[in-house]
């Protein structure tokens, strides 16, 4: 079974439980396809702390505005291929309000952008978990992707 690990700057605040609830819903849906882990680091964590969290055996993806953009079908294909390359282990890194340090991006296998627009880093967790769910449904021939 694939493990998708999200390494994210900052914790979701109690007053922002809607982010946690939305992520929780997609993580619950994803449970039939993969295991999702979330590791929260302080928003001010240095690059070295992010890099320390990365596994040599995983396929590592940095979410950043200058990264490569994919359609949902292309992302599904990426997830399938990356899971093979990473030994069924994917790691996604989401920076804080100031993004990710160049060292962290360089330590990853791919730079991924969901859009040229800037999104709140807590919302990116929701977008990522939803797109992961969409990718797995595409890869398994299910009807969620419309």
ZASETI-219688 format. One record per atom (N, C-alpha, C): x, y, z; residue number from 1. Coordinates in Angstrom, 2 decimals, always signed. Atoms other than C-alpha are relative to their C-alpha. Layout:
BEGIN
pt x=X, y=Y, z=Z, pos=NUM
...
***
This chain:
BEGIN
pt x=+0.85, y=-1.18, z=+0.00, pos=1
pt x=+0.00, y=+0.00, z=+0.00, pos=1
pt x=+0.89, y=+1.24, z=+0.00, pos=1
pt x=-0.73, y=-1.25, z=+0.11, pos=2
pt x=+1.23, y=+3.49, z=-0.87, pos=2
pt x=-0.15, y=+0.80, z=+1.29, pos=2
pt x=+0.04, y=-0.95, z=-1.11, pos=3
pt x=+2.12, y=+5.88, z=+1.95, pos=3
pt x=+0.26, y=+1.38, z=-0.58, pos=3
pt x=-0.17, y=-1.39, z=+0.40, pos=4
pt x=+1.66, y=+9.58, z=+1.26, pos=4
pt x=+0.22, y=+0.80, z=+1.27, pos=4
pt x=-0.34, y=-0.78, z=-1.19, pos=5
pt x=+3.39, y=+11.73, z=+3.84, pos=5
pt x=+0.04, y=+1.48, z=-0.38, pos=5
pt x=+0.03, y=-1.45, z=+0.22, pos=6
pt x=+2.69, y=+15.47, z=+4.00, pos=6
pt x=+0.78, y=+0.65, z=+1.12, pos=6
pt x=-0.83, y=-0.73, z=-0.96, pos=7
pt x=+5.36, y=+17.54, z=+5.71, pos=7
pt x=-0.36, y=+1.47, z=-0.19, pos=7
pt x=+0.57, y=-1.34, z=+0.16, pos=8
pt x=+3.83, y=+20.93, z=+6.37, pos=8
pt x=+0.47, y=+0.96, z=+1.08, pos=8
pt x=-0.35, y=-1.05, z=-0.95, pos=9
pt x=+4.87, y=+24.17, z=+8.00, pos=9
pt x=-1.26, y=+0.47, z=+0.70, pos=9
pt x=+1.10, y=-0.54, z=-0.79, pos=10
pt x=+2.57, y=+25.24, z=+10.79, pos=10
pt x=-1.08, y=-1.00, z=+0.30, pos=10
pt x=+1.13, y=+0.83, z=-0.41, pos=11
pt x=-0.25, y=+23.59, z=+12.65, pos=11
pt x=-1.29, y=+0.72, z=-0.39, pos=11
pt x=+1.31, y=-0.60, z=+0.25, pos=12
pt x=-3.89, y=+24.14, z=+11.79, pos=12
pt x=-0.53, y=+0.49, z=+1.34, pos=12
pt x=+0.49, y=-0.61, z=-1.24, pos=13
pt x=-5.28, y=+26.51, z=+14.41, pos=13
pt x=-1.38, y=-0.54, z=+0.35, pos=13
pt x=+1.34, y=+0.47, z=-0.41, pos=14
pt x=-8.31, y=+25.47, z=+16.48, pos=14
pt x=-1.13, y=+0.79, z=-0.67, pos=14
pt x=+1.04, y=-0.82, z=+0.64, pos=15
pt x=-10.27, y=+28.37, z=+14.93, pos=15
pt x=-0.14, y=-0.30, z=-1.49, pos=15
pt x=+0.04, y=+0.37, z=+1.42, pos=16
pt x=-9.54, y=+26.89, z=+11.46, pos=16
pt x=-0.29, y=-1.49, z=-0.17, pos=16
pt x=+0.29, y=+1.44, z=+0.02, pos=17
pt x=-11.01, y=+23.45, z=+12.11, pos=17
pt x=-0.57, y=-0.44, z=-1.34, pos=17
pt x=+0.54, y=+0.35, z=+1.31, pos=18
pt x=-12.67, y=+23.58, z=+8.68, pos=18
pt x=+1.09, y=-0.56, z=-0.91, pos=18
pt x=-1.10, y=+0.58, z=+0.78, pos=19
pt x=-9.24, y=+22.90, z=+7.13, pos=19
pt x=+0.25, y=-1.44, z=+0.45, pos=19
pt x=-0.23, y=+1.34, z=-0.53, pos=20
pt x=-8.71, y=+19.92, z=+9.43, pos=20
pt x=-1.13, y=-0.95, z=-0.40, pos=20
pt x=+1.15, y=+0.83, z=+0.36, pos=21
pt x=-12.24, y=+18.64, z=+8.73, pos=21
pt x=+0.05, y=-0.40, z=-1.47, pos=21
pt x=-0.07, y=+0.29, z=+1.44, pos=22
pt x=-11.80, y=+18.91, z=+4.95, pos=22
pt x=+1.12, y=-1.01, z=-0.29, pos=22
pt x=-1.10, y=+0.97, z=+0.17, pos=23
pt x=-8.41, y=+17.15, z=+5.07, pos=23
pt x=-0.41, y=-1.36, z=+0.52, pos=23
pt x=+0.43, y=+1.26, z=-0.60, pos=24
pt x=-9.89, y=+14.52, z=+7.34, pos=24
pt x=-0.94, y=-0.78, z=-0.89, pos=24
pt x=+0.93, y=+0.67, z=+0.91, pos=25
pt x=-12.65, y=+13.78, z=+4.86, pos=25
pt x=+0.74, y=-0.66, z=-1.16, pos=25
pt x=-0.74, y=+0.60, z=+1.11, pos=26
pt x=-10.22, y=+13.24, z=+1.99, pos=26
pt x=+0.95, y=-1.10, z=+0.47, pos=26
pt x=-0.87, y=+1.05, z=-0.53, pos=27
pt x=-7.83, y=+11.24, z=+4.16, pos=27
pt x=-0.82, y=-1.27, z=+0.27, pos=27
pt x=+0.89, y=+1.14, z=-0.21, pos=28
pt x=-10.75, y=+9.01, z=+5.14, pos=28
pt x=-0.30, y=-0.69, z=-1.33, pos=28
pt x=+0.28, y=+0.57, z=+1.33, pos=29
pt x=-11.64, y=+8.53, z=+1.45, pos=29
pt x=+1.24, y=-0.69, z=-0.58, pos=29
pt x=-1.26, y=+0.55, z=+0.52, pos=30
pt x=-7.98, y=+7.88, z=+0.60, pos=30
pt x=+0.38, y=-1.32, z=+0.67, pos=30
pt x=-0.44, y=+1.17, z=-0.78, pos=31
pt x=-7.71, y=+5.12, z=+3.21, pos=31
pt x=-0.16, y=-1.31, z=-0.75, pos=31
pt x=+0.14, y=+1.24, z=+0.79, pos=32
pt x=-8.87, y=+2.51, z=+0.68, pos=32
pt x=+1.12, y=-0.17, z=-1.00, pos=32
pt x=-1.07, y=+0.03, z=+0.99, pos=33
pt x=-5.93, y=+3.41, z=-1.58, pos=33
pt x=+1.40, y=+0.15, z=+0.60, pos=33
pt x=-1.32, y=-0.30, z=-0.56, pos=34
pt x=-3.12, y=+4.65, z=+0.61, pos=34
pt x=-0.12, y=+0.44, z=+1.45, pos=34
pt x=-0.09, y=-0.50, z=-1.37, pos=35
pt x=-2.03, y=+5.62, z=+4.08, pos=35
pt x=+0.53, y=+1.42, z=-0.07, pos=35
pt x=-0.43, y=-1.40, z=-0.01, pos=36
pt x=-1.71, y=+9.37, z=+4.71, pos=36
pt x=+0.51, y=+0.35, z=+1.39, pos=36
pt x=-0.58, y=-0.50, z=-1.25, pos=37
pt x=+0.56, y=+10.82, z=+7.38, pos=37
pt x=+0.24, y=+1.48, z=-0.17, pos=37
pt x=-0.30, y=-1.43, z=+0.04, pos=38
pt x=+0.87, y=+14.49, z=+8.24, pos=38
pt x=+0.97, y=+0.31, z=+1.12, pos=38
pt x=-1.02, y=-0.44, z=-0.97, pos=39
pt x=+3.96, y=+15.86, z=+9.97, pos=39
pt x=+0.00, y=+1.52, z=-0.04, pos=39
pt x=+0.01, y=-1.46, z=-0.09, pos=40
pt x=+3.60, y=+19.45, z=+11.14, pos=40
pt x=+1.29, y=+0.48, z=+0.65, pos=40
pt x=-1.19, y=-0.65, z=-0.54, pos=41
pt x=+6.72, y=+21.53, z=+11.67, pos=41
pt x=-0.36, y=+1.43, z=+0.35, pos=41
pt x=+0.27, y=-1.41, z=-0.28, pos=42
pt x=+6.83, y=+25.01, z=+13.19, pos=42
pt x=+0.12, y=+0.83, z=-1.28, pos=42
pt x=-0.07, y=-0.86, z=+1.19, pos=43
pt x=+6.20, y=+27.74, z=+10.61, pos=43
pt x=+1.39, y=+0.58, z=-0.20, pos=43
pt x=-1.34, y=-0.60, z=+0.07, pos=44
pt x=+9.65, y=+29.09, z=+11.42, pos=44
pt x=+1.12, y=-1.05, z=-0.07, pos=44
pt x=-1.01, y=+1.06, z=+0.05, pos=45
pt x=+11.42, y=+25.73, z=+11.07, pos=45
pt x=+1.02, y=+0.30, z=-1.10, pos=45
pt x=-1.02, y=-0.22, z=+1.03, pos=46
pt x=+14.73, y=+26.06, z=+9.23, pos=46
pt x=-0.02, y=-1.10, z=-1.05, pos=46
pt x=-0.05, y=+0.96, z=+1.11, pos=47
pt x=+15.38, y=+24.29, z=+5.94, pos=47
pt x=+0.54, y=-1.35, z=+0.47, pos=47
pt x=-0.61, y=+1.25, z=-0.47, pos=48
pt x=+17.53, y=+21.71, z=+7.74, pos=48
pt x=-1.03, y=-0.90, z=+0.69, pos=48
pt x=+1.03, y=+0.80, z=-0.67, pos=49
pt x=+14.50, y=+20.59, z=+9.78, pos=49
pt x=-0.91, y=-0.69, z=-1.01, pos=49
pt x=+0.80, y=+0.62, z=+1.06, pos=50
pt x=+12.46, y=+19.98, z=+6.62, pos=50
pt x=+0.79, y=-1.13, z=-0.66, pos=50
pt x=-0.83, y=+0.99, z=+0.69, pos=51
pt x=+15.33, y=+18.14, z=+4.95, pos=51
pt x=+0.19, y=-1.24, z=+0.87, pos=51
pt x=-0.16, y=+1.11, z=-0.94, pos=52
pt x=+15.80, y=+15.99, z=+8.06, pos=52
pt x=-1.22, y=-0.94, z=-0.03, pos=52
pt x=+1.24, y=+0.79, z=+0.04, pos=53
pt x=+12.19, y=+14.80, z=+7.67, pos=53
pt x=-0.13, y=-0.84, z=-1.27, pos=53
pt x=+0.12, y=+0.68, z=+1.29, pos=54
pt x=+12.71, y=+13.60, z=+4.08, pos=54
pt x=+0.70, y=-1.36, z=+0.03, pos=54
pt x=-0.55, y=+1.35, z=+0.07, pos=55
pt x=+13.31, y=+9.91, z=+3.47, pos=55
pt x=+0.75, y=-0.19, z=-1.31, pos=55
pt x=-0.75, y=+0.32, z=+1.22, pos=56
pt x=+15.95, y=+8.74, z=+1.02, pos=56
pt x=-0.78, y=-0.93, z=-0.91, pos=56
pt x=+0.72, y=+1.01, z=+0.76, pos=57
pt x=+13.57, y=+5.98, z=-0.06, pos=57
pt x=-1.29, y=+0.50, z=-0.63, pos=57
pt x=+1.27, y=-0.54, z=+0.51, pos=58
pt x=+10.59, y=+8.23, z=-0.86, pos=58
pt x=+0.22, y=+0.81, z=-1.28, pos=58
pt x=+0.01, y=-0.96, z=+1.10, pos=59
pt x=+9.73, y=+10.15, z=-4.00, pos=59
pt x=-0.51, y=+1.29, z=+0.60, pos=59
pt x=+0.26, y=-1.25, z=-0.72, pos=60
pt x=+9.79, y=+13.73, z=-2.71, pos=60
pt x=-0.46, y=+1.10, z=-0.94, pos=60
pt x=+0.60, y=-1.04, z=+0.84, pos=61
pt x=+7.63, y=+16.53, z=-4.10, pos=61
pt x=-0.16, y=+1.28, z=+0.83, pos=61
pt x=+0.12, y=-1.31, z=-0.65, pos=62
pt x=+7.96, y=+20.19, z=-3.10, pos=62
pt x=-1.13, y=+0.77, z=-0.68, pos=62
pt x=+1.06, y=-0.82, z=+0.56, pos=63
pt x=+4.83, y=+22.28, z=-3.57, pos=63
pt x=+0.48, y=+1.46, z=+0.00, pos=63
pt x=-0.50, y=-1.37, z=+0.13, pos=64
pt x=+5.92, y=+25.66, z=-4.88, pos=64
pt x=-0.54, y=+0.63, z=-1.28, pos=64
pt x=+0.65, y=-0.72, z=+1.09, pos=65
pt x=+4.54, y=+28.30, z=-7.21, pos=65
pt x=+0.73, y=-0.13, z=-1.33, pos=65
pt x=-0.76, y=+0.09, z=+1.25, pos=66
pt x=+7.36, y=+27.95, z=-9.74, pos=66
pt x=+0.13, y=-1.43, z=-0.51, pos=66
pt x=-0.08, y=+1.39, z=+0.40, pos=67
pt x=+6.90, y=+24.20, z=-9.99, pos=67
pt x=-0.77, y=-0.30, z=-1.27, pos=67
pt x=+0.67, y=+0.45, z=+1.21, pos=68
pt x=+5.51, y=+22.21, z=-12.88, pos=68
pt x=-1.49, y=-0.21, z=+0.27, pos=68
pt x=+1.44, y=+0.18, z=-0.13, pos=69
pt x=+1.74, y=+22.23, z=-13.40, pos=69
pt x=-0.44, y=-1.24, z=-0.78, pos=69
pt x=+0.53, y=+1.22, z=+0.61, pos=70
pt x=-0.23, y=+19.07, z=-14.26, pos=70
pt x=-1.51, y=+0.09, z=-0.08, pos=70
pt x=+1.44, y=+0.23, z=-0.02, pos=71
pt x=-3.76, y=+18.25, z=-15.30, pos=71
pt x=-0.26, y=-1.09, z=+1.05, pos=71
pt x=+0.31, y=+1.06, z=-0.97, pos=72
pt x=-5.59, y=+15.87, z=-12.96, pos=72
pt x=+0.44, y=-1.37, z=-0.52, pos=72
pt x=-0.42, y=+1.29, z=+0.58, pos=73
pt x=-4.93, y=+12.96, z=-15.36, pos=73
pt x=+1.52, y=-0.13, z=+0.02, pos=73
pt x=-1.46, y=+0.03, z=-0.05, pos=74
pt x=-1.25, y=+13.88, z=-15.58, pos=74
pt x=+0.50, y=-0.21, z=+1.43, pos=74
pt x=-0.38, y=+0.17, z=-1.40, pos=75
pt x=-1.05, y=+14.14, z=-11.80, pos=75
pt x=-0.22, y=-1.45, z=+0.43, pos=75
pt x=+0.27, y=+1.41, z=-0.32, pos=76
pt x=-2.64, y=+10.68, z=-11.50, pos=76
pt x=+1.12, y=-0.88, z=-0.53, pos=76
pt x=-1.10, y=+0.76, z=+0.59, pos=77
pt x=+0.01, y=+9.30, z=-13.82, pos=77
pt x=+1.29, y=+0.23, z=+0.79, pos=77
pt x=-1.18, y=-0.32, z=-0.82, pos=78
pt x=+2.73, y=+11.09, z=-11.82, pos=78
pt x=-0.04, y=-0.79, z=+1.30, pos=78
pt x=+0.14, y=+0.71, z=-1.28, pos=79
pt x=+1.41, y=+9.56, z=-8.58, pos=79
pt x=+0.31, y=-1.48, z=-0.19, pos=79
pt x=-0.26, y=+1.41, z=+0.28, pos=80
pt x=+1.45, y=+6.09, z=-10.10, pos=80
pt x=+1.48, y=-0.26, z=-0.24, pos=80
pt x=-1.43, y=+0.16, z=+0.30, pos=81
pt x=+4.97, y=+6.48, z=-11.49, pos=81
pt x=+0.87, y=+0.30, z=+1.23, pos=81
pt x=-0.80, y=-0.39, z=-1.16, pos=82
pt x=+6.30, y=+8.23, z=-8.37, pos=82
pt x=-0.07, y=-1.06, z=+1.10, pos=82
pt x=+0.13, y=+1.05, z=-1.01, pos=83
pt x=+4.94, y=+5.50, z=-6.09, pos=83
pt x=+0.93, y=-1.15, z=-0.31, pos=83
pt x=-0.94, y=+1.06, z=+0.39, pos=84
pt x=+6.97, y=+2.98, z=-8.07, pos=84
pt x=+1.44, y=+0.42, z=+0.28, pos=84
pt x=-1.37, y=-0.49, z=-0.20, pos=85
pt x=+10.13, y=+5.11, z=-7.98, pos=85
pt x=+0.34, y=+0.14, z=+1.47, pos=85
pt x=-0.24, y=-0.22, z=-1.42, pos=86
pt x=+9.72, y=+5.85, z=-4.28, pos=86
pt x=-0.30, y=-1.20, z=+0.87, pos=86
pt x=+0.26, y=+1.20, z=-0.80, pos=87
pt x=+9.05, y=+2.27, z=-3.22, pos=87
pt x=-1.32, y=+0.10, z=+0.75, pos=87
pt x=+1.34, y=-0.17, z=-0.58, pos=88
pt x=+5.36, y=+3.06, z=-2.56, pos=88
pt x=-0.03, y=+1.06, z=+1.09, pos=88
pt x=-0.03, y=-1.07, z=-1.00, pos=89
pt x=+6.32, y=+6.08, z=-0.45, pos=89
pt x=+0.15, y=+1.34, z=-0.71, pos=89
pt x=-0.02, y=-1.35, z=+0.57, pos=90
pt x=+5.50, y=+9.64, z=-1.52, pos=90
pt x=+0.08, y=+1.00, z=+1.15, pos=90
pt x=-0.08, y=-1.06, z=-1.01, pos=91
pt x=+6.43, y=+12.74, z=+0.44, pos=91
pt x=-0.24, y=+1.34, z=-0.70, pos=91
pt x=+0.34, y=-1.32, z=+0.50, pos=92
pt x=+4.96, y=+16.18, z=-0.17, pos=92
pt x=+0.40, y=+1.03, z=+1.04, pos=92
pt x=-0.46, y=-1.02, z=-0.93, pos=93
pt x=+6.45, y=+19.31, z=+1.36, pos=93
pt x=-0.72, y=+1.30, z=-0.31, pos=93
pt x=+0.72, y=-1.27, z=+0.11, pos=94
pt x=+4.35, y=+22.43, z=+1.98, pos=94
pt x=+0.64, y=+0.99, z=+0.95, pos=94
pt x=-0.63, y=-1.02, z=-0.81, pos=95
pt x=+6.08, y=+25.56, z=+3.20, pos=95
pt x=-1.02, y=+0.87, z=+0.72, pos=95
pt x=+0.84, y=-0.94, z=-0.72, pos=96
pt x=+4.72, y=+28.32, z=+5.38, pos=96
pt x=-0.32, y=+1.22, z=-0.85, pos=96
pt x=+0.38, y=-1.21, z=+0.73, pos=97
pt x=+3.68, y=+31.86, z=+4.44, pos=97
pt x=+1.09, y=+0.51, z=-0.96, pos=97
pt x=-1.10, y=-0.44, z=+0.87, pos=98
pt x=+7.11, y=+32.51, z=+2.92, pos=98
pt x=+0.45, y=-1.08, z=-0.98, pos=98
pt x=-0.35, y=+1.07, z=+0.93, pos=99
pt x=+7.18, y=+29.27, z=+0.93, pos=99
pt x=+1.09, y=-0.90, z=+0.55, pos=99
pt x=-1.07, y=+0.94, z=-0.36, pos=100
pt x=+10.02, y=+26.75, z=+0.94, pos=100
pt x=+1.36, y=+0.59, z=-0.35, pos=100
pt x=-1.38, y=-0.39, z=+0.26, pos=101
pt x=+13.72, y=+27.45, z=+1.16, pos=101
pt x=+0.51, y=-0.77, z=-1.22, pos=101
pt x=-0.56, y=+0.61, z=+1.20, pos=102
pt x=+15.67, y=+26.68, z=-2.01, pos=102
pt x=+0.68, y=-1.34, z=+0.32, pos=102
pt x=-0.65, y=+1.26, z=-0.40, pos=103
pt x=+17.61, y=+23.97, z=-0.12, pos=103
pt x=-1.01, y=-1.15, z=+0.08, pos=103
pt x=+1.05, y=+1.03, z=-0.12, pos=104
pt x=+14.37, y=+22.10, z=+0.59, pos=104
pt x=-0.47, y=-0.41, z=-1.38, pos=104
pt x=+0.44, y=+0.31, z=+1.36, pos=105
pt x=+13.22, y=+22.35, z=-3.01, pos=105
pt x=+1.04, y=-0.86, z=-0.73, pos=105
pt x=-1.08, y=+0.75, z=+0.66, pos=106
pt x=+16.61, y=+21.08, z=-4.21, pos=106
pt x=+0.09, y=-1.43, z=+0.52, pos=106
pt x=-0.06, y=+1.34, z=-0.58, pos=107
pt x=+16.33, y=+18.07, z=-1.88, pos=107
pt x=-1.14, y=-0.90, z=-0.50, pos=107
pt x=+1.15, y=+0.76, z=+0.50, pos=108
pt x=+13.10, y=+17.01, z=-3.61, pos=108
pt x=+0.22, y=-0.44, z=-1.44, pos=108
pt x=-0.10, y=+0.55, z=+1.35, pos=109
pt x=+12.66, y=+15.02, z=-6.81, pos=109
pt x=-0.78, y=+0.82, z=-1.02, pos=109
pt x=+0.87, y=-0.75, z=+0.89, pos=110
pt x=+9.99, y=+17.32, z=-8.25, pos=110
pt x=-0.51, y=+1.25, z=+0.71, pos=110
pt x=+0.67, y=-1.22, z=-0.47, pos=111
pt x=+8.68, y=+20.86, z=-7.84, pos=111
pt x=-1.36, y=+0.04, z=-0.68, pos=111
pt x=+1.36, y=+0.07, z=+0.49, pos=112
pt x=+4.91, y=+20.87, z=-8.20, pos=112
pt x=-0.75, y=+1.28, z=+0.33, pos=112
pt x=+0.84, y=-1.17, z=-0.20, pos=113
pt x=+2.61, y=+23.87, z=-8.65, pos=113
pt x=-1.44, y=-0.37, z=-0.31, pos=113
pt x=+1.42, y=+0.20, z=+0.27, pos=114
pt x=-1.16, y=+23.69, z=-8.38, pos=114
pt x=-0.56, y=+1.15, z=-0.82, pos=114
pt x=+0.44, y=-1.19, z=+0.73, pos=115
pt x=-1.42, y=+27.13, z=-9.98, pos=115
pt x=+1.09, y=+1.05, z=+0.12, pos=115
pt x=-0.92, y=-1.12, z=-0.15, pos=116
pt x=+0.56, y=+30.28, z=-10.57, pos=116
pt x=-0.50, y=+0.96, z=+1.09, pos=116
pt x=+0.55, y=-0.82, z=-1.10, pos=117
pt x=-1.70, y=+31.82, z=-7.90, pos=117
pt x=+0.59, y=-0.47, z=+1.32, pos=117
pt x=-0.46, y=+0.33, z=-1.35, pos=118
pt x=-0.67, y=+31.88, z=-4.26, pos=118
pt x=-1.21, y=-0.40, z=+0.85, pos=118
pt x=+1.06, y=+0.47, z=-0.89, pos=119
pt x=-2.80, y=+29.90, z=-1.78, pos=119
pt x=+0.52, y=-0.02, z=+1.44, pos=119
pt x=-0.44, y=+0.17, z=-1.40, pos=120
pt x=-2.73, y=+29.86, z=+2.04, pos=120
pt x=+0.55, y=-1.40, z=+0.20, pos=120
pt x=-0.65, y=+1.31, z=-0.13, pos=121
pt x=-0.44, y=+27.04, z=+3.14, pos=121
pt x=-0.90, y=-1.03, z=+0.67, pos=121
pt x=+0.91, y=+0.97, z=-0.62, pos=122
pt x=-3.15, y=+25.46, z=+5.29, pos=122
pt x=-1.02, y=-0.51, z=-1.02, pos=122
pt x=+0.93, y=+0.41, z=+1.05, pos=123
pt x=-5.54, y=+25.41, z=+2.32, pos=123
pt x=+0.68, y=-0.97, z=-0.97, pos=123
pt x=-0.71, y=+0.92, z=+0.90, pos=124
pt x=-2.84, y=+23.65, z=+0.27, pos=124
pt x=-0.10, y=-1.44, z=+0.48, pos=124
pt x=+0.18, y=+1.37, z=-0.50, pos=125
pt x=-3.23, y=+20.62, z=+2.54, pos=125
pt x=-1.31, y=-0.58, z=-0.52, pos=125
pt x=+1.30, y=+0.44, z=+0.49, pos=126
pt x=-6.89, y=+20.43, z=+1.55, pos=126
pt x=+0.08, y=-0.28, z=-1.49, pos=126
pt x=-0.12, y=+0.18, z=+1.45, pos=127
pt x=-6.12, y=+20.91, z=-2.14, pos=127
pt x=+0.82, y=-1.24, z=-0.33, pos=127
pt x=-0.85, y=+1.16, z=+0.26, pos=128
pt x=-3.37, y=+18.30, z=-2.00, pos=128
pt x=-0.74, y=-1.31, z=+0.30, pos=128
pt x=+0.69, y=+1.26, z=-0.33, pos=129
pt x=-5.46, y=+15.65, z=-0.22, pos=129
pt x=-1.14, y=-0.27, z=-0.98, pos=129
pt x=+1.06, y=+0.20, z=+0.99, pos=130
pt x=-8.34, y=+16.24, z=-2.64, pos=130
pt x=+0.58, y=-0.49, z=-1.32, pos=130
pt x=-0.60, y=+0.41, z=+1.27, pos=131
pt x=-6.07, y=+15.94, z=-5.67, pos=131
pt x=+0.61, y=-1.41, z=+0.10, pos=131
pt x=-0.46, y=+1.38, z=-0.18, pos=132
pt x=-4.49, y=+12.79, z=-4.23, pos=132
pt x=-1.16, y=-0.97, z=-0.13, pos=132
pt x=+1.18, y=+0.86, z=+0.11, pos=133
pt x=-7.95, y=+11.30, z=-3.84, pos=133
pt x=-0.45, y=-0.10, z=-1.46, pos=133
pt x=+0.38, y=-0.01, z=+1.41, pos=134
pt x=-8.81, y=+12.33, z=-7.40, pos=134
pt x=+0.95, y=-0.88, z=-0.81, pos=134
pt x=-1.00, y=+0.79, z=+0.73, pos=135
pt x=-5.56, y=+10.78, z=-8.68, pos=135
pt x=-0.21, y=-1.50, z=+0.22, pos=135
pt x=+0.20, y=+1.43, z=-0.27, pos=136
pt x=-6.21, y=+7.47, z=-6.95, pos=136
pt x=-1.30, y=-0.51, z=-0.62, pos=136
pt x=+1.24, y=+0.46, z=+0.65, pos=137
pt x=-9.79, y=+7.33, z=-8.26, pos=137
pt x=+0.21, y=-0.13, z=-1.51, pos=137
pt x=-0.32, y=+0.11, z=+1.42, pos=138
pt x=-8.51, y=+8.00, z=-11.79, pos=138
pt x=+0.78, y=-1.28, z=-0.25, pos=138
pt x=-0.86, y=+1.17, z=+0.18, pos=139
pt x=-5.85, y=+5.32, z=-11.41, pos=139
pt x=-0.72, y=-1.32, z=+0.23, pos=139
pt x=+0.77, y=+1.22, z=-0.27, pos=140
pt x=-8.45, y=+2.84, z=-10.16, pos=140
pt x=-1.29, y=-0.07, z=-0.80, pos=140
pt x=+1.16, y=+0.05, z=+0.89, pos=141
pt x=-11.06, y=+3.61, z=-12.82, pos=141
pt x=-1.33, y=+0.31, z=+0.65, pos=141
pt x=+1.25, y=-0.34, z=-0.70, pos=142
pt x=-13.61, y=+5.04, z=-10.39, pos=142
pt x=-0.58, y=+1.29, z=-0.55, pos=142
pt x=+0.74, y=-1.08, z=+0.62, pos=143
pt x=-16.15, y=+7.73, z=-11.20, pos=143
pt x=+0.08, y=+1.35, z=+0.71, pos=143
pt x=-0.10, y=-1.29, z=-0.71, pos=144
pt x=-15.13, y=+10.53, z=-8.79, pos=144
pt x=+0.44, y=+1.11, z=-0.94, pos=144
pt x=-0.57, y=-1.03, z=+0.87, pos=145
pt x=-13.16, y=+12.40, z=-11.46, pos=145
pt x=-0.98, y=+0.36, z=-1.11, pos=145
pt x=+0.92, y=-0.49, z=+1.03, pos=146
pt x=-15.65, y=+14.42, z=-13.50, pos=146
pt x=+0.28, y=+1.44, z=-0.29, pos=146
***
